[in-house]
């Protein structure tokens, strides 16, 4: 078995605290309830003593408060303390993790944990975590102010899932957020891939990022989930825009080498001209595997040895200003 021999920076990681685990389920937008039945639910539900169908039914029938009361004791097996998580990171060779929040209150009508929660974790463990804030672009001026406030709190970027808001990255509501991020050297992470919600995925085509990257050449952009199924388009956008990075989080790395999977362009260009801009992220909590197990799968990919080190560590180190 080929195991990771390099230190790891997890460029997109869940926190497994009780507050976060409960928040992830109770504030999952109703438009995304299917994830609990067909996507992550089959991996998670058995761990809390129920079926994915049962978890889904609770989500669609109970209020946010009722769901929290029902699931709080059941979700404890999925959570751990910060001390235990850091000890686990040490055992796995994970030097640092990028933790992230999402704010989709306007379309979902559900209010989740504040960005302050993540800022407090970063403040308590500055050597182990980088924080990314959740921003709801439909909040207008308040969203712009929240970006600037979060930078003052010590967070290093923002995260947006365009499909949840029904607007592409080129929408005018996004541009003040880009200006703020570029001005304060903050990263922006986009969900750019298929989704299994009731909402369109067209707004997440990588070509929209091309326009943004050209308009804001100093803005650091992470194209989350590799742009699948538009992987060739994603490669073209990244090749011509040096401020665009790509992760493949929430996909098992071994699938990248599966013939016919559509990931072939990422392996080809990520091993050559784009080798300095591919990031490893785990979103491990719902993947049925640990950060290290996912990193070990990267080590088995048909990549040059130094490229594996870049994907797992060096590229994230450079992007987040640590080198």
VODREN-73421 format. One record per residue (C-alpha): residue number from 1; x, y, z. Coordinates in Angstrom, 3 decimals, always signed. Last residue first. Layout:
(NUM, (X, Y, Z))
...
END
This chain:
(323, (+5.639, +30.334, +2.175))
(322, (+2.695, +30.535, +4.603))
(321, (+0.644, +32.873, +2.471))
(320, (-2.455, +30.749, +2.055))
(319, (-1.693, +29.963, -1.553))
(318, (+1.935, +29.006, -0.924))
(317, (+1.200, +26.432, +1.768))
(316, (-1.780, +25.178, -0.225))
(315, (+0.457, +24.514, -3.217))
(314, (+3.192, +22.911, -1.109))
(313, (+1.114, +20.371, +0.758))
(312, (-0.881, +17.533, -0.763))
(311, (-0.949, +18.688, -4.367))
(310, (+2.662, +19.867, -4.336))
(309, (+3.950, +16.702, -2.676))
(308, (+2.091, +14.603, -5.238))
(307, (+3.693, +16.694, -7.969))
(306, (+7.170, +15.906, -6.636))
(305, (+6.482, +12.193, -7.074))
(304, (+5.168, +12.510, -10.609))
(303, (+1.534, +11.505, -10.830))
(302, (-0.274, +8.262, -11.671))
(301, (-2.463, +8.366, -8.531))
(300, (-1.542, +6.088, -5.626))
(299, (-0.307, +8.958, -3.428))
(298, (-3.639, +10.713, -3.905))
(297, (-5.336, +7.650, -2.401))
(296, (-3.065, +8.001, +0.632))
(295, (-4.378, +11.553, +1.033))
(294, (-7.932, +10.182, +1.271))
(293, (-6.893, +7.670, +3.919))
(292, (-5.001, +10.417, +5.721))
(291, (-7.993, +12.744, +5.890))
(290, (-10.133, +9.891, +7.190))
(289, (-12.696, +7.987, +5.142))
(288, (-16.489, +7.613, +4.952))
(287, (-16.689, +10.842, +2.990))
(286, (-19.082, +12.806, +5.200))
(285, (-16.555, +13.987, +7.807))
(284, (-13.663, +13.973, +5.334))
(283, (-14.375, +17.224, +3.511))
(282, (-10.919, +16.182, +2.247))
(281, (-9.029, +18.876, +0.409))
(280, (-5.974, +18.472, -1.799))
(279, (-5.125, +21.470, -3.952))
(278, (-4.069, +21.772, -7.600))
(277, (-2.380, +25.004, -8.609))
(276, (+1.340, +24.270, -8.911))
(275, (+0.852, +21.182, -11.114))
(274, (-1.126, +23.172, -13.652))
(273, (+1.294, +22.872, -16.590))
(272, (+2.255, +19.241, -15.894))
(271, (+0.754, +16.654, -13.544))
(270, (-2.381, +18.725, -13.008))
(269, (-2.653, +19.012, -16.771))
(268, (-2.937, +15.285, -17.384))
(267, (-4.573, +14.283, -14.100))
(266, (-7.140, +17.057, -14.354))
(265, (-7.774, +16.269, -18.034))
(264, (-8.503, +12.582, -17.196))
(263, (-11.188, +13.429, -14.630))
(262, (-14.111, +12.576, -16.905))
(261, (-14.674, +9.214, -15.228))
(260, (-14.094, +7.296, -18.457))
(259, (-11.058, +5.472, -17.150))
(258, (-10.781, +5.676, -13.334))
(257, (-7.691, +7.616, -12.290))
(256, (-9.586, +10.539, -10.743))
(255, (-11.895, +8.039, -9.038))
(254, (-9.094, +7.113, -6.651))
(253, (-9.229, +10.617, -5.212))
(252, (-12.683, +10.018, -3.665))
(251, (-14.679, +13.102, -4.622))
(250, (-15.850, +15.535, -1.940))
(249, (-12.890, +17.818, -2.623))
(248, (-11.312, +18.029, -6.064))
(247, (-9.508, +21.350, -5.637))
(246, (-8.534, +23.860, -8.293))
(245, (-6.623, +27.139, -8.151))
(244, (-7.234, +30.226, -10.301))
(243, (-4.935, +33.262, -10.001))
(242, (-2.733, +32.117, -12.899))
(241, (-5.617, +32.552, -15.351))
(240, (-4.984, +31.035, -18.811))
(239, (-4.349, +27.496, -17.624))
(238, (-7.051, +27.722, -14.945))
(237, (-9.830, +28.529, -17.417))
(236, (-8.648, +25.880, -19.880))
(235, (-8.457, +23.233, -17.152))
(234, (-11.976, +24.053, -15.975))
(233, (-13.356, +23.730, -19.500))
(232, (-11.756, +20.295, -19.712))
(231, (-13.288, +19.385, -16.327))
(230, (-16.865, +20.432, -17.083))
(229, (-18.381, +17.450, -15.203))
(228, (-16.730, +18.242, -12.781))
(227, (-15.470, +21.772, -12.079))
(226, (-12.750, +20.441, -9.812))
(225, (-14.905, +20.168, -6.685))
(224, (-14.113, +23.746, -5.650))
(223, (-12.609, +26.297, -7.998))
(222, (-10.396, +28.288, -5.650))
(221, (-9.901, +31.937, -6.610))
(220, (-7.159, +34.285, -5.424))
(219, (-8.028, +37.792, -6.594))
(218, (-5.035, +39.584, -8.114))
(217, (-6.322, +39.312, -11.707))
(216, (-9.757, +40.675, -10.782))
(215, (-11.648, +41.265, -14.059))
(214, (-9.817, +38.427, -15.824))
(213, (-10.373, +36.038, -12.919))
(212, (-14.052, +36.988, -12.798))
(211, (-14.577, +36.338, -16.508))
(210, (-12.758, +32.992, -16.375))
(209, (-14.762, +32.052, -13.291))
(208, (-17.924, +32.185, -15.393))
(207, (-16.371, +29.677, -17.800))
(206, (-16.091, +27.197, -14.911))
(205, (-19.819, +26.364, -15.111))
(204, (-21.481, +26.945, -11.760))
(203, (-24.621, +28.830, -12.813))
(202, (-25.681, +25.792, -14.881))
(201, (-26.136, +23.653, -11.760))
(200, (-29.822, +24.461, -11.396))
(199, (-31.612, +24.009, -8.086))
(198, (-33.617, +21.117, -6.615))
(197, (-30.429, +19.839, -5.056))
(196, (-28.039, +17.124, -6.167))
(195, (-25.177, +19.357, -7.245))
(194, (-22.756, +19.028, -10.143))
(193, (-19.640, +21.110, -9.925))
(192, (-18.198, +24.484, -9.071))
(191, (-18.619, +25.312, -5.363))
(190, (-16.604, +28.499, -5.106))
(189, (-13.808, +29.393, -2.695))
(188, (-12.666, +33.007, -2.438))
(187, (-9.237, +33.801, -0.996))
(186, (-8.567, +37.007, +0.922))
(185, (-5.761, +39.443, +0.154))
(184, (-7.588, +42.396, +1.737))
(183, (-8.186, +44.446, -1.428))
(182, (-8.792, +41.363, -3.562))
(181, (-11.343, +40.058, -1.069))
(180, (-13.158, +43.396, -0.824))
(179, (-13.254, +43.862, -4.593))
(178, (-14.470, +40.301, -5.063))
(177, (-17.284, +40.850, -2.561))
(176, (-18.300, +44.063, -4.321))
(175, (-18.450, +42.044, -7.566))
(174, (-20.747, +39.271, -6.390))
(173, (-24.053, +41.135, -6.522))
(172, (-23.267, +42.101, -10.118))
(171, (-23.540, +38.437, -11.246))
(170, (-20.402, +37.003, -12.869))
(169, (-20.115, +34.197, -10.294))
(168, (-23.450, +32.860, -11.544))
(167, (-26.677, +33.501, -9.610))
(166, (-29.267, +31.038, -8.336))
(165, (-28.318, +31.625, -4.720))
(164, (-27.827, +27.972, -3.768))
(163, (-26.258, +27.204, -7.143))
(162, (-23.566, +29.815, -6.540))
(161, (-22.093, +28.022, -3.497))
(160, (-19.970, +30.689, -1.807))
(159, (-16.978, +30.511, +0.554))
(158, (-14.902, +33.395, +1.934))
(157, (-11.239, +33.851, +2.764))
(156, (-8.545, +34.342, +5.375))
(155, (-10.410, +34.725, +8.661))
(154, (-8.592, +36.769, +11.301))
(153, (-11.545, +38.593, +12.891))
(152, (-10.608, +41.741, +10.976))
(151, (-10.887, +39.697, +7.797))
(150, (-14.328, +38.596, +8.963))
(149, (-15.448, +42.191, +9.395))
(148, (-14.411, +43.028, +5.826))
(147, (-16.359, +40.109, +4.388))
(146, (-19.318, +40.882, +6.652))
(145, (-19.451, +44.462, +5.404))
(144, (-19.754, +43.249, +1.818))
(143, (-22.489, +40.797, +2.828))
(142, (-24.348, +43.538, +4.706))
(141, (-24.196, +45.678, +1.574))
(140, (-26.082, +43.034, -0.385))
(139, (-27.543, +40.195, +1.678))
(138, (-28.014, +38.157, -1.510))
(137, (-24.265, +37.509, -1.507))
(136, (-24.574, +35.210, +1.546))
(135, (-21.041, +34.777, +2.885))
(134, (-19.561, +31.867, +4.832))
(133, (-16.135, +32.638, +6.217))
(132, (-12.913, +30.725, +5.591))
(131, (-10.570, +29.939, +8.486))
(130, (-6.998, +28.677, +8.462))
(129, (-6.202, +26.170, +11.191))
(128, (-3.286, +24.503, +12.937))
(127, (-0.790, +27.215, +13.857))
(126, (-3.490, +29.709, +14.820))
(125, (-5.176, +27.340, +17.303))
(124, (-7.226, +29.511, +19.685))
(123, (-7.593, +32.399, +17.233))
(122, (-8.455, +29.997, +14.415))
(121, (-11.129, +28.351, +16.565))
(120, (-12.526, +31.775, +17.526))
(119, (-12.696, +32.807, +13.870))
(118, (-14.684, +29.672, +13.157))
(117, (-17.334, +30.528, +15.748))
(116, (-17.264, +34.202, +14.708))
(115, (-18.456, +33.188, +11.257))
(114, (-21.836, +32.634, +12.870))
(113, (-23.328, +29.143, +13.135))
(112, (-26.435, +28.632, +11.038))
(111, (-29.601, +30.548, +10.231))
(110, (-32.165, +28.784, +8.071))
(109, (-34.365, +30.625, +5.593))
(108, (-32.747, +28.494, +2.860))
(107, (-32.489, +31.129, +0.110))
(106, (-31.594, +34.071, +2.386))
(105, (-29.766, +32.127, +5.106))
(104, (-27.170, +30.569, +2.847))
(103, (-24.123, +31.339, +4.985))
(102, (-21.411, +28.692, +4.726))
(101, (-18.457, +28.096, +7.050))
(100, (-15.001, +26.749, +6.402))
(99, (-11.996, +25.110, +7.998))
(98, (-8.634, +25.016, +6.215))
(97, (-6.522, +22.376, +7.921))
(96, (-2.882, +22.438, +8.964))
(95, (-0.003, +20.055, +9.576))
(94, (-1.900, +16.870, +8.901))
(93, (+0.576, +14.052, +9.554))
(92, (-2.175, +11.540, +10.370))
(91, (-1.233, +11.119, +14.020))
(90, (-0.964, +14.884, +14.477))
(89, (-4.366, +15.446, +12.861))
(88, (-5.867, +12.904, +15.259))
(87, (-4.371, +14.775, +18.223))
(86, (-5.832, +17.965, +16.781))
(85, (-9.251, +16.332, +16.543))
(84, (-9.039, +15.005, +20.099))
(83, (-8.118, +18.425, +21.479))
(82, (-10.908, +20.041, +19.451))
(81, (-13.434, +17.645, +20.934))
(80, (-15.089, +14.950, +18.853))
(79, (-18.244, +14.476, +16.823))
(78, (-19.775, +11.710, +14.726))
(77, (-20.699, +9.515, +17.711))
(76, (-22.477, +12.530, +19.296))
(75, (-24.957, +12.824, +16.427))
(74, (-27.717, +10.798, +18.132))
(73, (-27.870, +12.988, +21.246))
(72, (-28.392, +16.204, +19.235))
(71, (-30.563, +14.636, +16.533))
(70, (-34.096, +14.999, +17.889))
(69, (-33.585, +18.336, +19.627))
(68, (-31.828, +19.767, +16.571))
(67, (-34.582, +18.495, +14.277))
(66, (-37.230, +20.141, +16.436))
(65, (-35.339, +23.438, +16.352))
(64, (-34.875, +23.387, +12.577))
(63, (-38.515, +22.393, +12.073))
(62, (-39.325, +18.760, +11.396))
(61, (-40.847, +17.084, +8.309))
(60, (-38.204, +17.377, +5.583))
(59, (-35.168, +16.699, +7.759))
(58, (-36.784, +13.910, +9.760))
(57, (-37.763, +12.191, +6.517))
(56, (-34.196, +12.419, +5.204))
(55, (-32.774, +10.868, +8.342))
(54, (-35.264, +8.019, +8.085))
(53, (-34.417, +7.447, +4.409))
(52, (-30.692, +7.412, +5.209))
(51, (-31.340, +4.695, +7.764))
(50, (-30.907, +5.113, +11.476))
(49, (-28.489, +4.330, +14.277))
(48, (-26.197, +7.352, +14.232))
(47, (-23.388, +5.706, +12.281))
(46, (-25.926, +4.141, +9.920))
(45, (-27.064, +7.676, +8.906))
(44, (-23.626, +8.958, +7.880))
(43, (-22.550, +6.961, +4.822))
(42, (-26.025, +6.493, +3.290))
(41, (-26.802, +10.127, +4.194))
(40, (-23.941, +11.640, +2.241))
(39, (-25.433, +11.293, -1.253))
(38, (-28.880, +9.694, -1.662))
(37, (-31.123, +10.335, +1.329))
(36, (-29.321, +13.053, +3.264))
(35, (-28.176, +14.766, +0.076))
(34, (-31.827, +14.847, -1.045))
(33, (-32.466, +17.571, +1.534))
(32, (-30.526, +20.060, -0.606))
(31, (-33.348, +22.501, -1.419))
(30, (-34.284, +22.247, +2.262))
(29, (-30.948, +23.928, +2.997))
(28, (-28.748, +21.959, +5.408))
(27, (-29.094, +24.055, +8.541))
(26, (-30.032, +21.172, +10.853))
(25, (-27.536, +18.738, +9.358))
(24, (-24.381, +20.843, +9.236))
(23, (-25.318, +22.651, +12.462))
(22, (-25.385, +19.415, +14.449))
(21, (-21.900, +18.476, +13.223))
(20, (-20.620, +22.015, +13.811))
(19, (-21.837, +22.342, +17.397))
(18, (-20.724, +18.837, +18.361))
(17, (-17.210, +19.521, +17.088))
(16, (-16.063, +17.647, +13.974))
(15, (-14.637, +20.609, +12.058))
(14, (-14.956, +19.990, +8.339))
(13, (-11.944, +20.321, +6.104))
(12, (-11.122, +22.129, +2.899))
(11, (-7.458, +22.744, +2.017))
(10, (-6.142, +19.846, +4.095))
(9, (-2.453, +20.593, +4.379))
(8, (-0.523, +17.353, +4.564))
(7, (+3.056, +16.509, +5.490))
(6, (+4.614, +14.091, +3.038))
(5, (+5.128, +10.347, +3.087))
(4, (+1.519, +9.450, +2.339))
(3, (+1.048, +5.717, +2.054))
(2, (+1.351, +3.431, -0.962))
(1, (+0.000, +0.000, +0.000))
END
